[in-house]
Amino acid sequence: MTATASQPLHRVKVSGDAAYTIDIGPGLLADAEHVAVHLRGRHALIVSDGHVAPLYADALERTLRAARPTLSLARYVLPPGEHEKTLARFGECLDALARLGATRDATVLALGGGVVGDLAGFAAACWMRGVDVVQLPTTLLAMVDSSVGGKTAVDLPSGKNLVGAFHPPRAVIADTATLRSLPARELRAGLAEVVKYGAIFDESFLSWLEAHAADLLGGDDATLAQAIARSCGYKADVVARDPYERGDRALLNFGHTFGHAIETEQGYAGATGDGLNHGEAVAVGMVLAARLSAELGMADAADTQRLRSLLERLGLPTTIPAGLSPDALLARMRLDKKADASGLRFILWDRAGLARIVSGVADEAVLSMLASG
Ligand SMILES: NC(=O)c1ccc[n+]([C@@H]2O[C@H](COP(=O)([O-])OP(=O)(O)OC[C@H]3O[C@@H](n4cnc5c(N)ncnc54)[C@H](O)[C@@H]3O)[C@@H](O)[C@H]2O)c1
């Protein structure tokens, strides 16, 4: 099936109290009705960043105006980068809604990567105690992960994503043609999150990724759309079962406890190239989680090697960056939201494709694994 003006290449449904669809395919943003059908009221605010807005916001605005000539439409563009996902930018976004005169039936259109999606989603969650957000993800990471599931947040100086809300989108529309302008490094970062779904839920998806690694890295449209749809399917299932992350939705954090520690320890320097970005840190974190699983006797070391080889083929890092001490990383992990009163909690695996939550992991086991390379 190919995408046509009103037909996505793939459609994934998220069920539950706030059910919605995820449409995936090239050219969906140019189809005004596809986006406009989700607008309930007279006001819409496009939120985007300084890289994405010049590429796609004009076209989106044009098509929306064509579909809804009476729509009051405004734009809030923040500078790109994780360091802009702040309370100050969130406040500016709310100011933009106020200037627009947005009423309770307004829609926020989040056009960008995970930074835009998280911040715009949080603004939508808070404006008048909650208005619609339609997620229009433009990075692979946002298409397979952050735009789905309703987690929204901004960062504080003391940590990532510390202030936020659960606010499911009204719809997700992933126009895969936008991936053509995505820097190769950002595409690879998104592939780390794609691999994560195979690692935690489905060994056969890992085999599929191994067979299609070259096409994915090369940006092949149809293969990417298939990988996105399968990834969204896994996420949709777990989000429907556990919308507020009280249970097995936490499996999605495979590699993230280590990854966040690395990102925080490096001061979120990924955007400048002085550190790992989120997806790269998750790639390293997944290998560390697999190694810890093997060292605790839960899993076979051959599975670690398989994961490492796939990530390396996808151009992702698999070892802790030089200069980060095991003690410092452990201290960061103690502050992570994923730690609780019982001590350090990790998502580990029994084998490739089967992850589980493990609480009360001893500090010594973590330190010895980190110290061994
Ligand atoms: N809410 C969730 O469930 C969830 C899940 C995972 C990650 N996240 C969050 O997502 C964020 C990371 O998202 P990200 O990796 O998309 O980062 P990002 O939003 O910073 O985007 C990465 C870079 O790509 C640029 N860009 C985006 N789309 C582009 C395009 N089509 N063409 C050219 N350039 C483009 C951006 O301007 C930016 O410079 C983090 O803040 C993370 O905490 C949230």
The ligand as an SDF file (V2000), in Angstrom:
LIG
                    3D

 44 48  0  0  0  0  0  0  0  0999 V2000
    7.7030   11.9060   26.0270 N   0  0  0  0  0  0  0  0  0  0  0  0
    8.3120   10.7630   25.8750 C   0  0  0  0  0  0  0  0  0  0  0  0
    7.7340    9.6870   26.0780 O   0  0  0  0  0  0  0  0  0  0  0  0
    9.7360   10.7640   25.4230 C   0  0  0  0  0  0  0  0  0  0  0  0
   10.3410    9.5650   25.0130 C   0  0  0  0  0  0  0  0  0  0  0  0
   11.6400    9.6270   24.5260 C   0  0  0  0  0  0  0  0  0  0  0  0
   12.3210   10.8370   24.4630 C   0  0  0  0  0  0  0  0  0  0  0  0
   11.6980   11.9730   24.8900 N   0  0  0  0  0  0  0  0  0  0  0  0
   12.3770   13.2620   24.8070 C   0  0  0  0  0  0  0  0  0  0  0  0
   12.6360   13.5470   23.4570 O   0  0  0  0  0  0  0  0  0  0  0  0
   13.7420   14.4430   23.3790 C   0  0  0  0  0  0  0  0  0  0  0  0
   14.6660   13.9940   22.2820 C   0  0  0  0  0  0  0  0  0  0  0  0
   13.9640   14.0460   21.0720 O   0  0  0  0  0  0  0  0  0  0  0  0
   14.7160   14.1470   19.6690 P   0  0  0  0  0  0  0  0  0  0  0  0
   15.7960   13.1530   19.6140 O   0  0  0  0  0  0  0  0  0  0  0  0
   13.6740   14.1580   18.6410 O   0  0  0  0  0  0  0  0  0  0  0  0
   15.4800   15.5460   19.7980 O   0  0  0  0  0  0  0  0  0  0  0  0
   15.1920   17.0310   19.2460 P   0  0  0  0  0  0  0  0  0  0  0  0
   13.7820   17.3730   19.3530 O   0  0  0  0  0  0  0  0  0  0  0  0
   16.1800   17.8990   19.9450 O   0  0  0  0  0  0  0  0  0  0  0  0
   15.5760   16.9180   17.7060 O   0  0  0  0  0  0  0  0  0  0  0  0
   16.9100   16.6210   17.3500 C   0  0  0  0  0  0  0  0  0  0  0  0
   17.4620   17.6670   16.3700 C   0  0  0  0  0  0  0  0  0  0  0  0
   16.9110   17.4370   15.0840 O   0  0  0  0  0  0  0  0  0  0  0  0
   16.3440   18.6550   14.5700 C   0  0  0  0  0  0  0  0  0  0  0  0
   15.2520   18.2290   13.7040 N   0  0  0  0  0  0  0  0  0  0  0  0
   14.0700   17.6950   14.0820 C   0  0  0  0  0  0  0  0  0  0  0  0
   13.3940   17.2630   13.0060 N   0  0  0  0  0  0  0  0  0  0  0  0
   14.1420   17.5710   11.9140 C   0  0  0  0  0  0  0  0  0  0  0  0
   13.9840   17.3570   10.5300 C   0  0  0  0  0  0  0  0  0  0  0  0
   12.9440   16.6760   10.0270 N   0  0  0  0  0  0  0  0  0  0  0  0
   14.9370   17.8200    9.6930 N   0  0  0  0  0  0  0  0  0  0  0  0
   16.0290   18.4520   10.1870 C   0  0  0  0  0  0  0  0  0  0  0  0
   16.2710   18.6470   11.5090 N   0  0  0  0  0  0  0  0  0  0  0  0
   15.3240   18.2020   12.3560 C   0  0  0  0  0  0  0  0  0  0  0  0
   15.9570   19.4160   15.8050 C   0  0  0  0  0  0  0  0  0  0  0  0
   15.8470   20.8010   15.5480 O   0  0  0  0  0  0  0  0  0  0  0  0
   17.1270   19.1100   16.7260 C   0  0  0  0  0  0  0  0  0  0  0  0
   18.2130   19.9090   16.4100 O   0  0  0  0  0  0  0  0  0  0  0  0
   14.3560   14.4740   24.7510 C   0  0  0  0  0  0  0  0  0  0  0  0
   14.0250   15.6740   25.3770 O   0  0  0  0  0  0  0  0  0  0  0  0
   13.7100   13.3040   25.4680 C   0  0  0  0  0  0  0  0  0  0  0  0
   13.6060   13.5090   26.8610 O   0  0  0  0  0  0  0  0  0  0  0  0
   10.4260   11.9560   25.3640 C   0  0  0  0  0  0  0  0  0  0  0  0
  1  2  1  0
  2  3  2  0
  2  4  1  0
  4  5  1  0
  4 44  2  0
  5  6  2  0
  6  7  1  0
  7  8  2  0
  8  9  1  0
  8 44  1  0
  9 10  1  0
  9 42  1  0
 10 11  1  0
 11 12  1  0
 11 40  1  0
 12 13  1  0
 13 14  1  0
 14 15  2  0
 14 16  1  0
 14 17  1  0
 17 18  1  0
 18 19  2  0
 18 20  1  0
 18 21  1  0
 21 22  1  0
 22 23  1  0
 23 24  1  0
 23 38  1  0
 24 25  1  0
 25 26  1  0
 25 36  1  0
 26 27  1  0
 26 35  1  0
 27 28  2  0
 28 29  1  0
 29 30  1  0
 29 35  2  0
 30 31  1  0
 30 32  2  0
 32 33  1  0
 33 34  2  0
 34 35  1  0
 36 37  1  0
 36 38  1  0
 38 39  1  0
 40 41  1  0
 40 42  1  0
 42 43  1  0
M  CHG  2   8   1  16  -1
M  END
$$$$
